[in-house]
């Protein structure tokens, strides 16, 4: 009976140690997959941020082009207004002579 108790005790200890060992292995495996998933998520976020930055850069370039065109149009409008004012003065001067 003494041998049977010893054998059962040893088997119980081996079972307990093996369950602890397998639990540790499962924890490490899950930890690796969690880290992998977190890395994928962070990579996706960084990719989205780079894409947003590129879009903002393009919008800034287009805005600068629009601003330059707007200034050119204003300069041309000022010249046209000056020309119209000169033509109006000439017409008034000619109409007073006749």
Phi and psi restraints in degrees (range 20) as a CNS / XPLOR table:
assign (resid 1 and name C) (resid 2 and name N)
       (resid 2 and name CA) (resid 2 and name C) 1.0 -64.4 20.0 2
assign (resid 2 and name N) (resid 2 and name CA)
       (resid 2 and name C) (resid 3 and name N) 1.0 -38.6 20.0 2
assign (resid 2 and name C) (resid 3 and name N)
       (resid 3 and name CA) (resid 3 and name C) 1.0 -68.1 20.0 2
assign (resid 3 and name N) (resid 3 and name CA)
       (resid 3 and name C) (resid 4 and name N) 1.0 -38.6 20.0 2
assign (resid 3 and name C) (resid 4 and name N)
       (resid 4 and name CA) (resid 4 and name C) 1.0 -64.9 20.0 2
assign (resid 4 and name N) (resid 4 and name CA)
       (resid 4 and name C) (resid 5 and name N) 1.0 -39.6 20.0 2
assign (resid 4 and name C) (resid 5 and name N)
       (resid 5 and name CA) (resid 5 and name C) 1.0 -65.4 20.0 2
assign (resid 5 and name N) (resid 5 and name CA)
       (resid 5 and name C) (resid 6 and name N) 1.0 -41.1 20.0 2
assign (resid 5 and name C) (resid 6 and name N)
       (resid 6 and name CA) (resid 6 and name C) 1.0 -64.7 20.0 2
assign (resid 6 and name N) (resid 6 and name CA)
       (resid 6 and name C) (resid 7 and name N) 1.0 -45.3 20.0 2
assign (resid 6 and name C) (resid 7 and name N)
       (resid 7 and name CA) (resid 7 and name C) 1.0 -63.1 20.0 2
assign (resid 7 and name N) (resid 7 and name CA)
       (resid 7 and name C) (resid 8 and name N) 1.0 -43.6 20.0 2
assign (resid 7 and name C) (resid 8 and name N)
       (resid 8 and name CA) (resid 8 and name C) 1.0 -64.5 20.0 2
assign (resid 8 and name N) (resid 8 and name CA)
       (resid 8 and name C) (resid 9 and name N) 1.0 -39.5 20.0 2
assign (resid 8 and name C) (resid 9 and name N)
       (resid 9 and name CA) (resid 9 and name C) 1.0 -64.5 20.0 2
assign (resid 9 and name N) (resid 9 and name CA)
       (resid 9 and name C) (resid 10 and name N) 1.0 -44.0 20.0 2
assign (resid 9 and name C) (resid 10 and name N)
       (resid 10 and name CA) (resid 10 and name C) 1.0 -64.0 20.0 2
assign (resid 10 and name N) (resid 10 and name CA)
       (resid 10 and name C) (resid 11 and name N) 1.0 -43.9 20.0 2
assign (resid 10 and name C) (resid 11 and name N)
       (resid 11 and name CA) (resid 11 and name C) 1.0 -62.6 20.0 2
assign (resid 11 and name N) (resid 11 and name CA)
       (resid 11 and name C) (resid 12 and name N) 1.0 -39.5 20.0 2
assign (resid 11 and name C) (resid 12 and name N)
       (resid 12 and name CA) (resid 12 and name C) 1.0 -63.8 20.0 2
assign (resid 12 and name N) (resid 12 and name CA)
       (resid 12 and name C) (resid 13 and name N) 1.0 -43.1 20.0 2
assign (resid 12 and name C) (resid 13 and name N)
       (resid 13 and name CA) (resid 13 and name C) 1.0 -65.3 20.0 2
assign (resid 13 and name N) (resid 13 and name CA)
       (resid 13 and name C) (resid 14 and name N) 1.0 -44.1 20.0 2
assign (resid 13 and name C) (resid 14 and name N)
       (resid 14 and name CA) (resid 14 and name C) 1.0 -62.9 20.0 2
assign (resid 14 and name N) (resid 14 and name CA)
       (resid 14 and name C) (resid 15 and name N) 1.0 -41.3 20.0 2
assign (resid 14 and name C) (resid 15 and name N)
       (resid 15 and name CA) (resid 15 and name C) 1.0 -62.8 20.0 2
assign (resid 15 and name N) (resid 15 and name CA)
       (resid 15 and name C) (resid 16 and name N) 1.0 -42.6 20.0 2
assign (resid 15 and name C) (resid 16 and name N)
       (resid 16 and name CA) (resid 16 and name C) 1.0 -64.3 20.0 2
assign (resid 16 and name N) (resid 16 and name CA)
       (resid 16 and name C) (resid 17 and name N) 1.0 -46.3 20.0 2
assign (resid 16 and name C) (resid 17 and name N)
       (resid 17 and name CA) (resid 17 and name C) 1.0 -64.5 20.0 2
assign (resid 17 and name N) (resid 17 and name CA)
       (resid 17 and name C) (resid 18 and name N) 1.0 -40.7 20.0 2
assign (resid 17 and name C) (resid 18 and name N)
       (resid 18 and name CA) (resid 18 and name C) 1.0 -66.9 20.0 2
assign (resid 18 and name N) (resid 18 and name CA)
       (resid 18 and name C) (resid 19 and name N) 1.0 -37.6 20.0 2
assign (resid 18 and name C) (resid 19 and name N)
       (resid 19 and name CA) (resid 19 and name C) 1.0 -66.2 20.0 2
assign (resid 19 and name N) (resid 19 and name CA)
       (resid 19 and name C) (resid 20 and name N) 1.0 -38.0 20.0 2
assign (resid 19 and name C) (resid 20 and name N)
       (resid 20 and name CA) (resid 20 and name C) 1.0 -64.4 20.0 2
assign (resid 20 and name N) (resid 20 and name CA)
       (resid 20 and name C) (resid 21 and name N) 1.0 -42.5 20.0 2
assign (resid 20 and name C) (resid 21 and name N)
       (resid 21 and name CA) (resid 21 and name C) 1.0 -63.1 20.0 2
assign (resid 21 and name N) (resid 21 and name CA)
       (resid 21 and name C) (resid 22 and name N) 1.0 -46.6 20.0 2
assign (resid 21 and name C) (resid 22 and name N)
       (resid 22 and name CA) (resid 22 and name C) 1.0 -67.5 20.0 2
assign (resid 22 and name N) (resid 22 and name CA)
       (resid 22 and name C) (resid 23 and name N) 1.0 -34.3 20.0 2
assign (resid 22 and name C) (resid 23 and name N)
       (resid 23 and name CA) (resid 23 and name C) 1.0 -64.4 20.0 2
assign (resid 23 and name N) (resid 23 and name CA)
       (resid 23 and name C) (resid 24 and name N) 1.0 -40.6 20.0 2
assign (resid 23 and name C) (resid 24 and name N)
       (resid 24 and name CA) (resid 24 and name C) 1.0 -63.5 20.0 2
assign (resid 24 and name N) (resid 24 and name CA)
       (resid 24 and name C) (resid 25 and name N) 1.0 -43.6 20.0 2
assign (resid 24 and name C) (resid 25 and name N)
       (resid 25 and name CA) (resid 25 and name C) 1.0 -62.7 20.0 2
assign (resid 25 and name N) (resid 25 and name CA)
       (resid 25 and name C) (resid 26 and name N) 1.0 -40.3 20.0 2
assign (resid 25 and name C) (resid 26 and name N)
       (resid 26 and name CA) (resid 26 and name C) 1.0 -65.7 20.0 2
assign (resid 26 and name N) (resid 26 and name CA)
       (resid 26 and name C) (resid 27 and name N) 1.0 -39.2 20.0 2
assign (resid 26 and name C) (resid 27 and name N)
       (resid 27 and name CA) (resid 27 and name C) 1.0 -61.8 20.0 2
assign (resid 27 and name N) (resid 27 and name CA)
       (resid 27 and name C) (resid 28 and name N) 1.0 -46.0 20.0 2
assign (resid 27 and name C) (resid 28 and name N)
       (resid 28 and name CA) (resid 28 and name C) 1.0 -63.0 20.0 2
assign (resid 28 and name N) (resid 28 and name CA)
       (resid 28 and name C) (resid 29 and name N) 1.0 -40.7 20.0 2
assign (resid 28 and name C) (resid 29 and name N)
       (resid 29 and name CA) (resid 29 and name C) 1.0 -63.9 20.0 2
assign (resid 29 and name N) (resid 29 and name CA)
       (resid 29 and name C) (resid 30 and name N) 1.0 -44.9 20.0 2
assign (resid 29 and name C) (resid 30 and name N)
       (resid 30 and name CA) (resid 30 and name C) 1.0 -66.3 20.0 2
assign (resid 30 and name N) (resid 30 and name CA)
       (resid 30 and name C) (resid 31 and name N) 1.0 -35.9 20.0 2
assign (resid 30 and name C) (resid 31 and name N)
       (resid 31 and name CA) (resid 31 and name C) 1.0 -64.4 20.0 2
assign (resid 31 and name N) (resid 31 and name CA)
       (resid 31 and name C) (resid 32 and name N) 1.0 -40.7 20.0 2
assign (resid 31 and name C) (resid 32 and name N)
       (resid 32 and name CA) (resid 32 and name C) 1.0 -65.1 20.0 2
assign (resid 32 and name N) (resid 32 and name CA)
       (resid 32 and name C) (resid 33 and name N) 1.0 -43.1 20.0 2
assign (resid 32 and name C) (resid 33 and name N)
       (resid 33 and name CA) (resid 33 and name C) 1.0 -69.2 20.0 2
assign (resid 33 and name N) (resid 33 and name CA)
       (resid 33 and name C) (resid 34 and name N) 1.0 -34.8 20.0 2
assign (resid 33 and name C) (resid 34 and name N)
       (resid 34 and name CA) (resid 34 and name C) 1.0 -64.1 20.0 2
assign (resid 34 and name N) (resid 34 and name CA)
       (resid 34 and name C) (resid 35 and name N) 1.0 -41.7 20.0 2
assign (resid 34 and name C) (resid 35 and name N)
       (resid 35 and name CA) (resid 35 and name C) 1.0 -64.9 20.0 2
assign (resid 35 and name N) (resid 35 and name CA)
       (resid 35 and name C) (resid 36 and name N) 1.0 -40.3 20.0 2
assign (resid 35 and name C) (resid 36 and name N)
       (resid 36 and name CA) (resid 36 and name C) 1.0 -63.3 20.0 2
assign (resid 36 and name N) (resid 36 and name CA)
       (resid 36 and name C) (resid 37 and name N) 1.0 -44.9 20.0 2
assign (resid 36 and name C) (resid 37 and name N)
       (resid 37 and name CA) (resid 37 and name C) 1.0 -65.2 20.0 2
assign (resid 37 and name N) (resid 37 and name CA)
       (resid 37 and name C) (resid 38 and name N) 1.0 -39.0 20.0 2
assign (resid 37 and name C) (resid 38 and name N)
       (resid 38 and name CA) (resid 38 and name C) 1.0 -65.6 20.0 2
assign (resid 38 and name N) (resid 38 and name CA)
       (resid 38 and name C) (resid 39 and name N) 1.0 -39.9 20.0 2
assign (resid 38 and name C) (resid 39 and name N)
       (resid 39 and name CA) (resid 39 and name C) 1.0 -62.8 20.0 2
assign (resid 39 and name N) (resid 39 and name CA)
       (resid 39 and name C) (resid 40 and name N) 1.0 -42.1 20.0 2
assign (resid 39 and name C) (resid 40 and name N)
       (resid 40 and name CA) (resid 40 and name C) 1.0 -62.2 20.0 2
assign (resid 40 and name N) (resid 40 and name CA)
       (resid 40 and name C) (resid 41 and name N) 1.0 -43.0 20.0 2
assign (resid 40 and name C) (resid 41 and name N)
       (resid 41 and name CA) (resid 41 and name C) 1.0 -63.5 20.0 2
assign (resid 41 and name N) (resid 41 and name CA)
       (resid 41 and name C) (resid 42 and name N) 1.0 -45.7 20.0 2
assign (resid 41 and name C) (resid 42 and name N)
       (resid 42 and name CA) (resid 42 and name C) 1.0 -64.8 20.0 2
assign (resid 42 and name N) (resid 42 and name CA)
       (resid 42 and name C) (resid 43 and name N) 1.0 -38.3 20.0 2
assign (resid 42 and name C) (resid 43 and name N)
       (resid 43 and name CA) (resid 43 and name C) 1.0 -63.0 20.0 2
assign (resid 43 and name N) (resid 43 and name CA)
       (resid 43 and name C) (resid 44 and name N) 1.0 -39.6 20.0 2
assign (resid 43 and name C) (resid 44 and name N)
       (resid 44 and name CA) (resid 44 and name C) 1.0 -64.8 20.0 2
assign (resid 44 and name N) (resid 44 and name CA)
       (resid 44 and name C) (resid 45 and name N) 1.0 -41.6 20.0 2
assign (resid 44 and name C) (resid 45 and name N)
       (resid 45 and name CA) (resid 45 and name C) 1.0 -64.4 20.0 2
assign (resid 45 and name N) (resid 45 and name CA)
       (resid 45 and name C) (resid 46 and name N) 1.0 -43.5 20.0 2
assign (resid 45 and name C) (resid 46 and name N)
       (resid 46 and name CA) (resid 46 and name C) 1.0 -63.0 20.0 2
assign (resid 46 and name N) (resid 46 and name CA)
       (resid 46 and name C) (resid 47 and name N) 1.0 -40.0 20.0 2
assign (resid 46 and name C) (resid 47 and name N)
       (resid 47 and name CA) (resid 47 and name C) 1.0 -62.1 20.0 2
assign (resid 47 and name N) (resid 47 and name CA)
       (resid 47 and name C) (resid 48 and name N) 1.0 -42.4 20.0 2
assign (resid 47 and name C) (resid 48 and name N)
       (resid 48 and name CA) (resid 48 and name C) 1.0 -63.6 20.0 2
assign (resid 48 and name N) (resid 48 and name CA)
       (resid 48 and name C) (resid 49 and name N) 1.0 -39.5 20.0 2
assign (resid 48 and name C) (resid 49 and name N)
       (resid 49 and name CA) (resid 49 and name C) 1.0 -64.2 20.0 2
assign (resid 49 and name N) (resid 49 and name CA)
       (resid 49 and name C) (resid 50 and name N) 1.0 -42.2 20.0 2
assign (resid 49 and name C) (resid 50 and name N)
       (resid 50 and name CA) (resid 50 and name C) 1.0 -63.2 20.0 2
assign (resid 50 and name N) (resid 50 and name CA)
       (resid 50 and name C) (resid 51 and name N) 1.0 -41.6 20.0 2
assign (resid 50 and name C) (resid 51 and name N)
       (resid 51 and name CA) (resid 51 and name C) 1.0 -62.9 20.0 2
assign (resid 51 and name N) (resid 51 and name CA)
       (resid 51 and name C) (resid 52 and name N) 1.0 -43.9 20.0 2
assign (resid 51 and name C) (resid 52 and name N)
       (resid 52 and name CA) (resid 52 and name C) 1.0 -62.5 20.0 2
assign (resid 52 and name N) (resid 52 and name CA)
       (resid 52 and name C) (resid 53 and name N) 1.0 -42.2 20.0 2
assign (resid 52 and name C) (resid 53 and name N)
       (resid 53 and name CA) (resid 53 and name C) 1.0 -61.2 20.0 2
assign (resid 53 and name N) (resid 53 and name CA)
       (resid 53 and name C) (resid 54 and name N) 1.0 -43.2 20.0 2
assign (resid 53 and name C) (resid 54 and name N)
       (resid 54 and name CA) (resid 54 and name C) 1.0 -62.5 20.0 2
assign (resid 54 and name N) (resid 54 and name CA)
       (resid 54 and name C) (resid 55 and name N) 1.0 -40.5 20.0 2
assign (resid 54 and name C) (resid 55 and name N)
       (resid 55 and name CA) (resid 55 and name C) 1.0 -64.3 20.0 2
assign (resid 55 and name N) (resid 55 and name CA)
       (resid 55 and name C) (resid 56 and name N) 1.0 -41.9 20.0 2
assign (resid 55 and name C) (resid 56 and name N)
       (resid 56 and name CA) (resid 56 and name C) 1.0 -63.6 20.0 2
assign (resid 56 and name N) (resid 56 and name CA)
       (resid 56 and name C) (resid 57 and name N) 1.0 -40.9 20.0 2
assign (resid 56 and name C) (resid 57 and name N)
       (resid 57 and name CA) (resid 57 and name C) 1.0 -60.7 20.0 2
assign (resid 57 and name N) (resid 57 and name CA)
       (resid 57 and name C) (resid 58 and name N) 1.0 -43.0 20.0 2
assign (resid 57 and name C) (resid 58 and name N)
       (resid 58 and name CA) (resid 58 and name C) 1.0 -64.1 20.0 2
assign (resid 58 and name N) (resid 58 and name CA)
       (resid 58 and name C) (resid 59 and name N) 1.0 -40.9 20.0 2
assign (resid 58 and name C) (resid 59 and name N)
       (resid 59 and name CA) (resid 59 and name C) 1.0 -63.7 20.0 2
assign (resid 59 and name N) (resid 59 and name CA)
       (resid 59 and name C) (resid 60 and name N) 1.0 -40.8 20.0 2
assign (resid 59 and name C) (resid 60 and name N)
       (resid 60 and name CA) (resid 60 and name C) 1.0 -62.6 20.0 2
assign (resid 60 and name N) (resid 60 and name CA)
       (resid 60 and name C) (resid 61 and name N) 1.0 -42.1 20.0 2
assign (resid 60 and name C) (resid 61 and name N)
       (resid 61 and name CA) (resid 61 and name C) 1.0 -62.7 20.0 2
assign (resid 61 and name N) (resid 61 and name CA)
       (resid 61 and name C) (resid 62 and name N) 1.0 -44.4 20.0 2
assign (resid 61 and name C) (resid 62 and name N)
       (resid 62 and name CA) (resid 62 and name C) 1.0 -64.7 20.0 2
assign (resid 62 and name N) (resid 62 and name CA)
       (resid 62 and name C) (resid 63 and name N) 1.0 -38.6 20.0 2
assign (resid 62 and name C) (resid 63 and name N)
       (resid 63 and name CA) (resid 63 and name C) 1.0 -63.5 20.0 2
assign (resid 63 and name N) (resid 63 and name CA)
       (resid 63 and name C) (resid 64 and name N) 1.0 -40.2 20.0 2
assign (resid 63 and name C) (resid 64 and name N)
       (resid 64 and name CA) (resid 64 and name C) 1.0 -63.1 20.0 2
assign (resid 64 and name N) (resid 64 and name CA)
       (resid 64 and name C) (resid 65 and name N) 1.0 -40.3 20.0 2
assign (resid 64 and name C) (resid 65 and name N)
       (resid 65 and name CA) (resid 65 and name C) 1.0 -64.4 20.0 2
assign (resid 65 and name N) (resid 65 and name CA)
       (resid 65 and name C) (resid 66 and name N) 1.0 -43.0 20.0 2
assign (resid 65 and name C) (resid 66 and name N)
       (resid 66 and name CA) (resid 66 and name C) 1.0 -63.6 20.0 2
assign (resid 66 and name N) (resid 66 and name CA)
       (resid 66 and name C) (resid 67 and name N) 1.0 -41.1 20.0 2
assign (resid 66 and name C) (resid 67 and name N)
       (resid 67 and name CA) (resid 67 and name C) 1.0 -62.7 20.0 2
assign (resid 67 and name N) (resid 67 and name CA)
       (resid 67 and name C) (resid 68 and name N) 1.0 -41.2 20.0 2
assign (resid 67 and name C) (resid 68 and name N)
       (resid 68 and name CA) (resid 68 and name C) 1.0 -64.5 20.0 2
assign (resid 68 and name N) (resid 68 and name CA)
       (resid 68 and name C) (resid 69 and name N) 1.0 -43.3 20.0 2
assign (resid 68 and name C) (resid 69 and name N)
       (resid 69 and name CA) (resid 69 and name C) 1.0 -62.7 20.0 2
assign (resid 69 and name N) (resid 69 and name CA)
       (resid 69 and name C) (resid 70 and name N) 1.0 -40.4 20.0 2
assign (resid 69 and name C) (resid 70 and name N)
       (resid 70 and name CA) (resid 70 and name C) 1.0 -60.9 20.0 2
assign (resid 70 and name N) (resid 70 and name CA)
       (resid 70 and name C) (resid 71 and name N) 1.0 -43.5 20.0 2
assign (resid 70 and name C) (resid 71 and name N)
       (resid 71 and name CA) (resid 71 and name C) 1.0 -63.4 20.0 2
assign (resid 71 and name N) (resid 71 and name CA)
       (resid 71 and name C) (resid 72 and name N) 1.0 -41.2 20.0 2
assign (resid 71 and name C) (resid 72 and name N)
       (resid 72 and name CA) (resid 72 and name C) 1.0 -61.5 20.0 2
assign (resid 72 and name N) (resid 72 and name CA)
       (resid 72 and name C) (resid 73 and name N) 1.0 -42.7 20.0 2
assign (resid 72 and name C) (resid 73 and name N)
       (resid 73 and name CA) (resid 73 and name C) 1.0 -64.7 20.0 2
assign (resid 73 and name N) (resid 73 and name CA)
       (resid 73 and name C) (resid 74 and name N) 1.0 -40.6 20.0 2
assign (resid 73 and name C) (resid 74 and name N)
       (resid 74 and name CA) (resid 74 and name C) 1.0 -62.1 20.0 2
assign (resid 74 and name N) (resid 74 and name CA)
       (resid 74 and name C) (resid 75 and name N) 1.0 -42.5 20.0 2
assign (resid 74 and name C) (resid 75 and name N)
       (resid 75 and name CA) (resid 75 and name C) 1.0 -61.9 20.0 2
assign (resid 75 and name N) (resid 75 and name CA)
       (resid 75 and name C) (resid 76 and name N) 1.0 -43.8 20.0 2
assign (resid 75 and name C) (resid 76 and name N)
       (resid 76 and name CA) (resid 76 and name C) 1.0 -65.5 20.0 2
assign (resid 76 and name N) (resid 76 and name CA)
       (resid 76 and name C) (resid 77 and name N) 1.0 -38.5 20.0 2
assign (resid 76 and name C) (resid 77 and name N)
       (resid 77 and name CA) (resid 77 and name C) 1.0 -63.5 20.0 2
assign (resid 77 and name N) (resid 77 and name CA)
       (resid 77 and name C) (resid 78 and name N) 1.0 -41.4 20.0 2
assign (resid 77 and name C) (resid 78 and name N)
       (resid 78 and name CA) (resid 78 and name C) 1.0 -61.3 20.0 2
assign (resid 78 and name N) (resid 78 and name CA)
       (resid 78 and name C) (resid 79 and name N) 1.0 -42.4 20.0 2
assign (resid 78 and name C) (resid 79 and name N)
       (resid 79 and name CA) (resid 79 and name C) 1.0 -64.2 20.0 2
assign (resid 79 and name N) (resid 79 and name CA)
       (resid 79 and name C) (resid 80 and name N) 1.0 -40.7 20.0 2
assign (resid 79 and name C) (resid 80 and name N)
       (resid 80 and name CA) (resid 80 and name C) 1.0 -65.2 20.0 2
assign (resid 80 and name N) (resid 80 and name CA)
       (resid 80 and name C) (resid 81 and name N) 1.0 -41.7 20.0 2
assign (resid 80 and name C) (resid 81 and name N)
       (resid 81 and name CA) (resid 81 and name C) 1.0 -62.9 20.0 2
assign (resid 81 and name N) (resid 81 and name CA)
       (resid 81 and name C) (resid 82 and name N) 1.0 -39.8 20.0 2
assign (resid 81 and name C) (resid 82 and name N)
       (resid 82 and name CA) (resid 82 and name C) 1.0 -64.7 20.0 2
assign (resid 82 and name N) (resid 82 and name CA)
       (resid 82 and name C) (resid 83 and name N) 1.0 -42.4 20.0 2
assign (resid 82 and name C) (resid 83 and name N)
       (resid 83 and name CA) (resid 83 and name C) 1.0 -64.1 20.0 2
assign (resid 83 and name N) (resid 83 and name CA)
       (resid 83 and name C) (resid 84 and name N) 1.0 -41.4 20.0 2
assign (resid 83 and name C) (resid 84 and name N)
       (resid 84 and name CA) (resid 84 and name C) 1.0 -64.5 20.0 2
assign (resid 84 and name N) (resid 84 and name CA)
       (resid 84 and name C) (resid 85 and name N) 1.0 -39.7 20.0 2
assign (resid 84 and name C) (resid 85 and name N)
       (resid 85 and name CA) (resid 85 and name C) 1.0 -63.4 20.0 2
assign (resid 85 and name N) (resid 85 and name CA)
       (resid 85 and name C) (resid 86 and name N) 1.0 -42.9 20.0 2
assign (resid 85 and name C) (resid 86 and name N)
       (resid 86 and name CA) (resid 86 and name C) 1.0 -64.0 20.0 2
assign (resid 86 and name N) (resid 86 and name CA)
       (resid 86 and name C) (resid 87 and name N) 1.0 -42.6 20.0 2
assign (resid 86 and name C) (resid 87 and name N)
       (resid 87 and name CA) (resid 87 and name C) 1.0 -64.6 20.0 2
assign (resid 87 and name N) (resid 87 and name CA)
       (resid 87 and name C) (resid 88 and name N) 1.0 -39.5 20.0 2
assign (resid 87 and name C) (resid 88 and name N)
       (resid 88 and name CA) (resid 88 and name C) 1.0 -63.1 20.0 2
assign (resid 88 and name N) (resid 88 and name CA)
       (resid 88 and name C) (resid 89 and name N) 1.0 -41.1 20.0 2
assign (resid 88 and name C) (resid 89 and name N)
       (resid 89 and name CA) (resid 89 and name C) 1.0 -63.2 20.0 2
assign (resid 89 and name N) (resid 89 and name CA)
       (resid 89 and name C) (resid 90 and name N) 1.0 -42.7 20.0 2
assign (resid 89 and name C) (resid 90 and name N)
       (resid 90 and name CA) (resid 90 and name C) 1.0 -64.4 20.0 2
assign (resid 90 and name N) (resid 90 and name CA)
       (resid 90 and name C) (resid 91 and name N) 1.0 -43.0 20.0 2
assign (resid 90 and name C) (resid 91 and name N)
       (resid 91 and name CA) (resid 91 and name C) 1.0 -62.9 20.0 2
assign (resid 91 and name N) (resid 91 and name CA)
       (resid 91 and name C) (resid 92 and name N) 1.0 -42.3 20.0 2
assign (resid 91 and name C) (resid 92 and name N)
       (resid 92 and name CA) (resid 92 and name C) 1.0 -63.0 20.0 2
assign (resid 92 and name N) (resid 92 and name CA)
       (resid 92 and name C) (resid 93 and name N) 1.0 -42.0 20.0 2
assign (resid 92 and name C) (resid 93 and name N)
       (resid 93 and name CA) (resid 93 and name C) 1.0 -65.0 20.0 2
assign (resid 93 and name N) (resid 93 and name CA)
       (resid 93 and name C) (resid 94 and name N) 1.0 -42.4 20.0 2
assign (resid 93 and name C) (resid 94 and name N)
       (resid 94 and name CA) (resid 94 and name C) 1.0 -66.8 20.0 2
assign (resid 94 and name N) (resid 94 and name CA)
       (resid 94 and name C) (resid 95 and name N) 1.0 -41.6 20.0 2
assign (resid 94 and name C) (resid 95 and name N)
       (resid 95 and name CA) (resid 95 and name C) 1.0 -68.8 20.0 2
assign (resid 95 and name N) (resid 95 and name CA)
       (resid 95 and name C) (resid 96 and name N) 1.0 -27.1 20.0 2
assign (resid 95 and name C) (resid 96 and name N)
       (resid 96 and name CA) (resid 96 and name C) 1.0 -73.8 20.0 2
assign (resid 96 and name N) (resid 96 and name CA)
       (resid 96 and name C) (resid 97 and name N) 1.0 -29.8 20.0 2
assign (resid 96 and name C) (resid 97 and name N)
       (resid 97 and name CA) (resid 97 and name C) 1.0 -72.4 20.0 2
assign (resid 97 and name N) (resid 97 and name CA)
       (resid 97 and name C) (resid 98 and name N) 1.0 -30.3 20.0 2
